[in-house]
Amino acid sequence: MYGLNLLRTFLAVHRAGSFTAAASLLGLSQPTVTAQIRALEQQTARELFERRPRGVVPTPAADELAVRVAAPSTPSPRQPAIRP
């Protein structure tokens, strides 16, 4: 499994469309965001973003990961569902 900080940074970049904007949202430096995305790309063995002169574009692998990370999880048999 991937670290929560890496996944939080990944979702911020995916939503913001740039490392710089994600860094600003997260209160991190742009080089830190870049390093975290590179680490996640190494862990997944996939390129997650296509770098462009003005931001980034998510690859299909990034879109798939974003859906998996952002989707509500189903409770495990050991964990009861949270009811309002």
Biopython code that builds the backbone (N, CA, C, O; Angstrom):
import numpy as np
from Bio.PDB.StructureBuilder import StructureBuilder

atoms = [
    (1, "MET", "N", (0.843, -1.182, 0.000)),
    (1, "MET", "CA", (0.000, 0.000, 0.000)),
    (1, "MET", "C", (0.885, 1.242, 0.000)),
    (1, "MET", "O", (2.022, 1.209, 0.472)),
    (2, "TYR", "N", (0.372, 2.287, -0.512)),
    (2, "TYR", "CA", (1.108, 3.537, -0.637)),
    (2, "TYR", "C", (0.862, 4.410, 0.596)),
    (2, "TYR", "O", (-0.204, 4.348, 1.208)),
    (3, "GLY", "N", (1.848, 5.216, 0.949)),
    (3, "GLY", "CA", (1.725, 6.087, 2.109)),
    (3, "GLY", "C", (0.614, 7.110, 1.939)),
    (3, "GLY", "O", (0.329, 7.557, 0.828)),
    (4, "LEU", "N", (0.001, 7.470, 3.037)),
    (4, "LEU", "CA", (-1.106, 8.426, 2.987)),
    (4, "LEU", "C", (-0.659, 9.791, 2.469)),
    (4, "LEU", "O", (-1.403, 10.447, 1.740)),
    (5, "ASN", "N", (0.551, 10.226, 2.839)),
    (5, "ASN", "CA", (1.029, 11.518, 2.339)),
    (5, "ASN", "C", (1.200, 11.494, 0.830)),
    (5, "ASN", "O", (0.882, 12.472, 0.153)),
    (6, "LEU", "N", (1.701, 10.382, 0.298)),
    (6, "LEU", "CA", (1.856, 10.280, -1.163)),
    (6, "LEU", "C", (0.500, 10.328, -1.848)),
    (6, "LEU", "O", (0.340, 10.986, -2.875)),
    (7, "LEU", "N", (-0.468, 9.634, -1.283)),
    (7, "LEU", "CA", (-1.804, 9.603, -1.894)),
    (7, "LEU", "C", (-2.500, 10.959, -1.785)),
    (7, "LEU", "O", (-3.204, 11.376, -2.705)),
    (8, "ARG", "N", (-2.303, 11.637, -0.667)),
    (8, "ARG", "CA", (-2.891, 12.979, -0.501)),
    (8, "ARG", "C", (-2.297, 13.938, -1.527)),
    (8, "ARG", "O", (-3.015, 14.723, -2.146)),
    (9, "THR", "N", (-0.979, 13.865, -1.700)),
    (9, "THR", "CA", (-0.314, 14.713, -2.685)),
    (9, "THR", "C", (-0.763, 14.344, -4.094)),
    (9, "THR", "O", (-1.017, 15.224, -4.916)),
    (10, "PHE", "N", (-0.859, 13.064, -4.371)),
    (10, "PHE", "CA", (-1.310, 12.614, -5.684)),
    (10, "PHE", "C", (-2.696, 13.178, -6.010)),
    (10, "PHE", "O", (-2.906, 13.713, -7.099)),
    (11, "LEU", "N", (-3.637, 13.060, -5.073)),
    (11, "LEU", "CA", (-4.995, 13.566, -5.331)),
    (11, "LEU", "C", (-4.993, 15.075, -5.529)),
    (11, "LEU", "O", (-5.742, 15.589, -6.360)),
    (12, "ALA", "N", (-4.172, 15.786, -4.785)),
    (12, "ALA", "CA", (-4.098, 17.240, -4.950)),
    (12, "ALA", "C", (-3.593, 17.604, -6.344)),
    (12, "ALA", "O", (-4.133, 18.508, -6.981)),
    (13, "VAL", "N", (-2.562, 16.907, -6.821)),
    (13, "VAL", "CA", (-2.044, 17.169, -8.168)),
    (13, "VAL", "C", (-3.090, 16.780, -9.207)),
    (13, "VAL", "O", (-3.311, 17.515, -10.170)),
    (14, "HIS", "N", (-3.722, 15.654, -9.022)),
    (14, "HIS", "CA", (-4.739, 15.186, -9.969)),
    (14, "HIS", "C", (-5.867, 16.206, -10.092)),
    (14, "HIS", "O", (-6.338, 16.485, -11.195)),
    (15, "ARG", "N", (-6.295, 16.753, -8.978)),
    (15, "ARG", "CA", (-7.403, 17.712, -8.985)),
    (15, "ARG", "C", (-6.976, 19.097, -9.453)),
    (15, "ARG", "O", (-7.719, 19.767, -10.170)),
    (16, "ALA", "N", (-5.777, 19.532, -9.050)),
    (16, "ALA", "CA", (-5.317, 20.894, -9.365)),
    (16, "ALA", "C", (-4.748, 21.020, -10.766)),
    (16, "ALA", "O", (-4.798, 22.097, -11.360)),
    (17, "GLY", "N", (-4.211, 19.941, -11.299)),
    (17, "GLY", "CA", (-3.657, 19.993, -12.652)),
    (17, "GLY", "C", (-2.255, 20.550, -12.733)),
    (17, "GLY", "O", (-1.739, 20.770, -13.829)),
    (18, "SER", "N", (-1.625, 20.784, -11.587)),
    (18, "SER", "CA", (-0.226, 21.222, -11.600)),
    (18, "SER", "C", (0.420, 20.922, -10.260)),
    (18, "SER", "O", (-0.242, 20.881, -9.224)),
    (19, "PHE", "N", (1.726, 20.715, -10.306)),
    (19, "PHE", "CA", (2.466, 20.479, -9.073)),
    (19, "PHE", "C", (2.508, 21.747, -8.227)),
    (19, "PHE", "O", (2.408, 21.685, -7.001)),
    (20, "THR", "N", (2.655, 22.884, -8.878)),
    (20, "THR", "CA", (2.746, 24.158, -8.157)),
    (20, "THR", "C", (1.441, 24.465, -7.428)),
    (20, "THR", "O", (1.462, 24.855, -6.261)),
    (21, "ALA", "N", (0.312, 24.295, -8.101)),
    (21, "ALA", "CA", (-0.983, 24.553, -7.464)),
    (21, "ALA", "C", (-1.230, 23.573, -6.320)),
    (21, "ALA", "O", (-1.737, 23.961, -5.268)),
    (22, "ALA", "N", (-0.875, 22.315, -6.520)),
    (22, "ALA", "CA", (-1.048, 21.318, -5.461)),
    (22, "ALA", "C", (-0.165, 21.657, -4.265)),
    (22, "ALA", "O", (-0.593, 21.531, -3.117)),
    (23, "ALA", "N", (1.059, 22.084, -4.531)),
    (23, "ALA", "CA", (1.970, 22.465, -3.442)),
    (23, "ALA", "C", (1.367, 23.594, -2.620)),
    (23, "ALA", "O", (1.422, 23.566, -1.390)),
    (24, "SER", "N", (0.799, 24.573, -3.282)),
    (24, "SER", "CA", (0.180, 25.700, -2.596)),
    (24, "SER", "C", (-0.992, 25.233, -1.732)),
    (24, "SER", "O", (-1.136, 25.669, -0.589)),
    (25, "LEU", "N", (-1.820, 24.357, -2.272)),
    (25, "LEU", "CA", (-2.972, 23.840, -1.530)),
    (25, "LEU", "C", (-2.549, 23.054, -0.298)),
    (25, "LEU", "O", (-3.207, 23.112, 0.741)),
    (26, "LEU", "N", (-1.446, 22.319, -0.421)),
    (26, "LEU", "CA", (-0.996, 21.435, 0.656)),
    (26, "LEU", "C", (-0.029, 22.105, 1.628)),
    (26, "LEU", "O", (0.303, 21.541, 2.671)),
    (27, "GLY", "N", (0.420, 23.307, 1.282)),
    (27, "GLY", "CA", (1.400, 23.973, 2.129)),
    (27, "GLY", "C", (2.774, 23.335, 2.033)),
    (27, "GLY", "O", (3.535, 23.335, 3.001)),
    (28, "LEU", "N", (3.091, 22.793, 0.867)),
    (28, "LEU", "CA", (4.376, 22.150, 0.621)),
    (28, "LEU", "C", (5.129, 22.925, -0.449)),
    (28, "LEU", "O", (4.556, 23.772, -1.135)),
    (29, "SER", "N", (6.409, 22.631, -0.586)),
    (29, "SER", "CA", (7.170, 23.225, -1.686)),
    (29, "SER", "C", (6.925, 22.421, -2.956)),
    (29, "SER", "O", (6.591, 21.238, -2.895)),
    (30, "GLN", "N", (7.092, 23.062, -4.095)),
    (30, "GLN", "CA", (6.910, 22.364, -5.369)),
    (30, "GLN", "C", (7.907, 21.203, -5.522)),
    (30, "GLN", "O", (7.518, 20.143, -6.013)),
    (31, "PRO", "N", (9.184, 21.364, -5.119)),
    (31, "PRO", "CA", (10.098, 20.223, -5.209)),
    (31, "PRO", "C", (9.666, 19.028, -4.338)),
    (31, "PRO", "O", (9.900, 17.878, -4.708)),
    (32, "THR", "N", (9.047, 19.297, -3.200)),
    (32, "THR", "CA", (8.552, 18.206, -2.353)),
    (32, "THR", "C", (7.433, 17.458, -3.049)),
    (32, "THR", "O", (7.401, 16.227, -3.030)),
    (33, "VAL", "N", (6.512, 18.191, -3.664)),
    (33, "VAL", "CA", (5.417, 17.554, -4.405)),
    (33, "VAL", "C", (5.980, 16.726, -5.551)),
    (33, "VAL", "O", (5.552, 15.592, -5.762)),
    (34, "THR", "N", (6.922, 17.271, -6.283)),
    (34, "THR", "CA", (7.543, 16.542, -7.390)),
    (34, "THR", "C", (8.187, 15.256, -6.891)),
    (34, "THR", "O", (8.020, 14.199, -7.498)),
    (35, "ALA", "N", (8.916, 15.342, -5.794)),
    (35, "ALA", "CA", (9.581, 14.156, -5.240)),
    (35, "ALA", "C", (8.566, 13.106, -4.796)),
    (35, "ALA", "O", (8.784, 11.911, -4.995)),
    (36, "GLN", "N", (7.468, 13.539, -4.203)),
    (36, "GLN", "CA", (6.446, 12.586, -3.762)),
    (36, "GLN", "C", (5.766, 11.906, -4.944)),
    (36, "GLN", "O", (5.490, 10.708, -4.893)),
    (37, "ILE", "N", (5.495, 12.658, -6.005)),
    (37, "ILE", "CA", (4.880, 12.050, -7.190)),
    (37, "ILE", "C", (5.858, 11.072, -7.846)),
    (37, "ILE", "O", (5.456, 9.994, -8.283)),
    (38, "ARG", "N", (7.124, 11.440, -7.916)),
    (38, "ARG", "CA", (8.131, 10.514, -8.465)),
    (38, "ARG", "C", (8.208, 9.236, -7.642)),
    (38, "ARG", "O", (8.311, 8.143, -8.198)),
    (39, "ALA", "N", (8.158, 9.368, -6.321)),
    (39, "ALA", "CA", (8.190, 8.188, -5.450)),
    (39, "ALA", "C", (6.978, 7.298, -5.706)),
    (39, "ALA", "O", (7.109, 6.076, -5.773)),
    (40, "LEU", "N", (5.805, 7.902, -5.848)),
    (40, "LEU", "CA", (4.593, 7.121, -6.116)),
    (40, "LEU", "C", (4.675, 6.462, -7.490)),
    (40, "LEU", "O", (4.251, 5.318, -7.652)),
    (41, "GLU", "N", (5.215, 7.170, -8.478)),
    (41, "GLU", "CA", (5.380, 6.579, -9.807)),
    (41, "GLU", "C", (6.339, 5.394, -9.748)),
    (41, "GLU", "O", (6.130, 4.401, -10.446)),
    (42, "GLN", "N", (7.373, 5.477, -8.940)),
    (42, "GLN", "CA", (8.292, 4.346, -8.794)),
    (42, "GLN", "C", (7.599, 3.172, -8.117)),
    (42, "GLN", "O", (7.781, 2.023, -8.520)),
    (43, "GLN", "N", (6.806, 3.458, -7.089)),
    (43, "GLN", "CA", (6.104, 2.393, -6.380)),
    (43, "GLN", "C", (5.070, 1.700, -7.259)),
    (43, "GLN", "O", (4.876, 0.488, -7.165)),
    (44, "THR", "N", (4.409, 2.474, -8.111)),
    (44, "THR", "CA", (3.384, 1.892, -8.986)),
    (44, "THR", "C", (3.966, 1.356, -10.285)),
    (44, "THR", "O", (3.303, 0.624, -11.020)),
    (45, "ALA", "N", (5.221, 1.731, -10.563)),
    (45, "ALA", "CA", (5.888, 1.359, -11.824)),
    (45, "ALA", "C", (5.094, 1.871, -13.029)),
    (45, "ALA", "O", (5.044, 1.224, -14.075)),
    (46, "ARG", "N", (4.479, 3.036, -12.863)),
    (46, "ARG", "CA", (3.686, 3.649, -13.938)),
    (46, "ARG", "C", (3.873, 5.150, -13.924)),
    (46, "ARG", "O", (4.047, 5.757, -12.867)),
    (47, "GLU", "N", (3.837, 5.743, -15.102)),
    (47, "GLU", "CA", (3.821, 7.199, -15.192)),
    (47, "GLU", "C", (2.405, 7.648, -14.876)),
    (47, "GLU", "O", (1.446, 7.156, -15.472)),
    (48, "LEU", "N", (2.272, 8.572, -13.949)),
    (48, "LEU", "CA", (0.943, 9.015, -13.527)),
    (48, "LEU", "C", (0.526, 10.322, -14.173)),
    (48, "LEU", "O", (-0.667, 10.576, -14.342)),
    (49, "PHE", "N", (1.492, 11.156, -14.538)),
    (49, "PHE", "CA", (1.163, 12.449, -15.134)),
    (49, "PHE", "C", (2.061, 12.704, -16.331)),
    (49, "PHE", "O", (3.257, 12.413, -16.310)),
    (50, "GLU", "N", (1.463, 13.247, -17.362)),
    (50, "GLU", "CA", (2.226, 13.726, -18.513)),
    (50, "GLU", "C", (2.560, 15.184, -18.228)),
    (50, "GLU", "O", (1.671, 16.016, -18.046)),
    (51, "ARG", "N", (3.853, 15.477, -18.194)),
    (51, "ARG", "CA", (4.284, 16.836, -17.896)),
    (51, "ARG", "C", (4.115, 17.710, -19.129)),
    (51, "ARG", "O", (4.529, 17.337, -20.226)),
    (52, "ARG", "N", (3.515, 18.856, -18.947)),
    (52, "ARG", "CA", (3.307, 19.845, -20.014)),
    (52, "ARG", "C", (3.920, 21.166, -19.589)),
    (52, "ARG", "O", (4.208, 21.351, -18.406)),
    (53, "PRO", "N", (4.129, 22.096, -20.524)),
    (53, "PRO", "CA", (4.696, 23.391, -20.136)),
    (53, "PRO", "C", (3.861, 24.128, -19.080)),
    (53, "PRO", "O", (4.411, 24.859, -18.258)),
    (54, "ARG", "N", (2.569, 23.942, -19.100)),
    (54, "ARG", "CA", (1.687, 24.612, -18.129)),
    (54, "ARG", "C", (0.880, 23.580, -17.360)),
    (54, "ARG", "O", (-0.332, 23.469, -17.543)),
    (55, "GLY", "N", (1.539, 22.842, -16.519)),
    (55, "GLY", "CA", (0.836, 21.878, -15.677)),
    (55, "GLY", "C", (1.056, 20.448, -16.105)),
    (55, "GLY", "O", (1.992, 20.132, -16.839)),
    (56, "VAL", "N", (0.178, 19.595, -15.634)),
    (56, "VAL", "CA", (0.263, 18.170, -15.924)),
    (56, "VAL", "C", (-1.105, 17.652, -16.343)),
    (56, "VAL", "O", (-2.144, 18.222, -16.008)),
    (57, "VAL", "N", (-1.069, 16.550, -17.086)),
    (57, "VAL", "CA", (-2.294, 15.880, -17.508)),
    (57, "VAL", "C", (-2.224, 14.454, -16.967)),
    (57, "VAL", "O", (-1.231, 13.761, -17.193)),
    (58, "PRO", "N", (-3.259, 14.003, -16.258)),
    (58, "PRO", "CA", (-3.216, 12.650, -15.719)),
    (58, "PRO", "C", (-3.256, 11.600, -16.826)),
    (58, "PRO", "O", (-3.949, 11.763, -17.830)),
    (59, "THR", "N", (-2.510, 10.533, -16.627)),
    (59, "THR", "CA", (-2.550, 9.394, -17.539)),
    (59, "THR", "C", (-3.762, 8.535, -17.158)),
    (59, "THR", "O", (-4.359, 8.745, -16.103)),
    (60, "PRO", "N", (-4.124, 7.580, -18.002)),
    (60, "PRO", "CA", (-5.211, 6.667, -17.614)),
    (60, "PRO", "C", (-4.917, 5.946, -16.286)),
    (60, "PRO", "O", (-5.830, 5.685, -15.503)),
    (61, "ALA", "N", (-3.649, 5.631, -16.044)),
    (61, "ALA", "CA", (-3.284, 4.991, -14.770)),
    (61, "ALA", "C", (-3.583, 5.917, -13.600)),
    (61, "ALA", "O", (-4.036, 5.456, -12.552)),
    (62, "ALA", "N", (-3.340, 7.210, -13.761)),
    (62, "ALA", "CA", (-3.624, 8.184, -12.702)),
    (62, "ALA", "C", (-5.125, 8.300, -12.474)),
    (62, "ALA", "O", (-5.579, 8.366, -11.331)),
    (63, "ASP", "N", (-5.886, 8.326, -13.543)),
    (63, "ASP", "CA", (-7.343, 8.410, -13.394)),
    (63, "ASP", "C", (-7.881, 7.190, -12.648)),
    (63, "ASP", "O", (-8.766, 7.312, -11.800)),
    (64, "GLU", "N", (-7.347, 6.027, -12.966)),
    (64, "GLU", "CA", (-7.772, 4.792, -12.300)),
    (64, "GLU", "C", (-7.408, 4.826, -10.818)),
    (64, "GLU", "O", (-8.221, 4.463, -9.969)),
    (65, "LEU", "N", (-6.188, 5.260, -10.509)),
    (65, "LEU", "CA", (-5.761, 5.345, -9.115)),
    (65, "LEU", "C", (-6.595, 6.369, -8.356)),
    (65, "LEU", "O", (-6.957, 6.130, -7.204)),
    (66, "ALA", "N", (-6.903, 7.493, -8.969)),
    (66, "ALA", "CA", (-7.705, 8.532, -8.316)),
    (66, "ALA", "C", (-9.082, 8.001, -7.938)),
    (66, "ALA", "O", (-9.589, 8.300, -6.857)),
    (67, "VAL", "N", (-9.681, 7.225, -8.814)),
    (67, "VAL", "CA", (-10.999, 6.649, -8.516)),
    (67, "VAL", "C", (-10.884, 5.696, -7.331)),
    (67, "VAL", "O", (-11.727, 5.709, -6.433)),
    (68, "ARG", "N", (-9.846, 4.874, -7.331)),
    (68, "ARG", "CA", (-9.670, 3.902, -6.234)),
    (68, "ARG", "C", (-9.395, 4.590, -4.906)),
    (68, "ARG", "O", (-9.893, 4.157, -3.866)),
    (69, "VAL", "N", (-8.615, 5.649, -4.933)),
    (69, "VAL", "CA", (-8.245, 6.341, -3.698)),
    (69, "VAL", "C", (-9.414, 7.173, -3.166)),
    (69, "VAL", "O", (-9.657, 7.197, -1.959)),
    (70, "ALA", "N", (-10.131, 7.847, -4.050)),
    (70, "ALA", "CA", (-11.185, 8.759, -3.630)),
    (70, "ALA", "C", (-12.519, 8.072, -3.362)),
    (70, "ALA", "O", (-13.397, 8.660, -2.730)),
    (71, "ALA", "N", (-12.686, 6.836, -3.832)),
    (71, "ALA", "CA", (-13.961, 6.129, -3.657)),
    (71, "ALA", "C", (-14.151, 5.755, -2.193)),
    (71, "ALA", "O", (-13.194, 5.394, -1.508)),
    (72, "PRO", "N", (-15.372, 5.841, -1.726)),
    (72, "PRO", "CA", (-15.623, 5.405, -0.347)),
    (72, "PRO", "C", (-15.330, 3.914, -0.221)),
    (72, "PRO", "O", (-15.682, 3.122, -1.095)),
    (73, "SER", "N", (-14.699, 3.555, 0.852)),
    (73, "SER", "CA", (-14.363, 2.147, 1.039)),
    (73, "SER", "C", (-15.555, 1.411, 1.624)),
    (73, "SER", "O", (-16.401, 1.993, 2.302)),
    (74, "THR", "N", (-15.598, 0.135, 1.346)),
    (74, "THR", "CA", (-16.637, -0.693, 1.937)),
    (74, "THR", "C", (-16.086, -1.239, 3.245)),
    (74, "THR", "O", (-14.908, -1.587, 3.323)),
    (75, "PRO", "N", (-16.916, -1.318, 4.264)),
    (75, "PRO", "CA", (-16.416, -1.808, 5.544)),
    (75, "PRO", "C", (-16.010, -3.265, 5.454)),
    (75, "PRO", "O", (-16.615, -4.045, 4.718)),
    (76, "SER", "N", (-14.991, -3.623, 6.198)),
    (76, "SER", "CA", (-14.572, -5.015, 6.243)),
    (76, "SER", "C", (-15.531, -5.766, 7.156)),
    (76, "SER", "O", (-16.264, -5.147, 7.927)),
    (77, "PRO", "N", (-15.534, -7.091, 7.078)),
    (77, "PRO", "CA", (-16.432, -7.855, 7.948)),
    (77, "PRO", "C", (-16.162, -7.601, 9.430)),
    (77, "PRO", "O", (-17.062, -7.756, 10.255)),
    (78, "ARG", "N", (-14.929, -7.211, 9.776)),
    (78, "ARG", "CA", (-14.573, -6.951, 11.168)),
    (78, "ARG", "C", (-14.971, -5.542, 11.601)),
    (78, "ARG", "O", (-15.023, -5.245, 12.795)),
    (79, "GLN", "N", (-15.248, -4.687, 10.640)),
    (79, "GLN", "CA", (-15.527, -3.282, 10.951)),
    (79, "GLN", "C", (-16.989, -2.981, 10.607)),
    (79, "GLN", "O", (-17.395, -3.137, 9.455)),
    (80, "PRO", "N", (-17.769, -2.558, 11.577)),
    (80, "PRO", "CA", (-19.181, -2.258, 11.267)),
    (80, "PRO", "C", (-19.301, -1.006, 10.412)),
    (80, "PRO", "O", (-18.453, -0.115, 10.459)),
    (81, "ALA", "N", (-20.350, -0.960, 9.648)),
    (81, "ALA", "CA", (-20.632, 0.219, 8.824)),
    (81, "ALA", "C", (-20.985, 1.389, 9.726)),
    (81, "ALA", "O", (-21.603, 1.217, 10.777)),
    (82, "ILE", "N", (-20.589, 2.570, 9.308)),
    (82, "ILE", "CA", (-20.925, 3.781, 10.059)),
    (82, "ILE", "C", (-22.284, 4.260, 9.571)),
    (82, "ILE", "O", (-22.499, 4.486, 8.381)),
    (83, "ARG", "N", (-23.172, 4.405, 10.504)),
    (83, "ARG", "CA", (-24.524, 4.824, 10.150)),
    (83, "ARG", "C", (-24.768, 6.224, 10.717)),
    (83, "ARG", "O", (-24.334, 6.548, 11.823)),
    (84, "PRO", "N", (-25.479, 7.051, 9.927)),
    (84, "PRO", "CA", (-25.765, 8.423, 10.410)),
    (84, "PRO", "C", (-26.713, 8.438, 11.570)),
    (84, "PRO", "O", (-27.047, 9.507, 12.081)),
]
sb = StructureBuilder()
sb.init_structure("model")
sb.init_model(0)
sb.init_chain("A")
sb.init_seg("    ")
for serial, (resi, resn, name, xyz) in enumerate(atoms, 1):
    if name == "N":
        sb.init_residue(resn, " ", resi, " ")
    sb.init_atom(name, np.array(xyz, "f"), 0.0, 1.0, " ", f" {name:<3s}", serial, name[0])
structure = sb.get_structure()
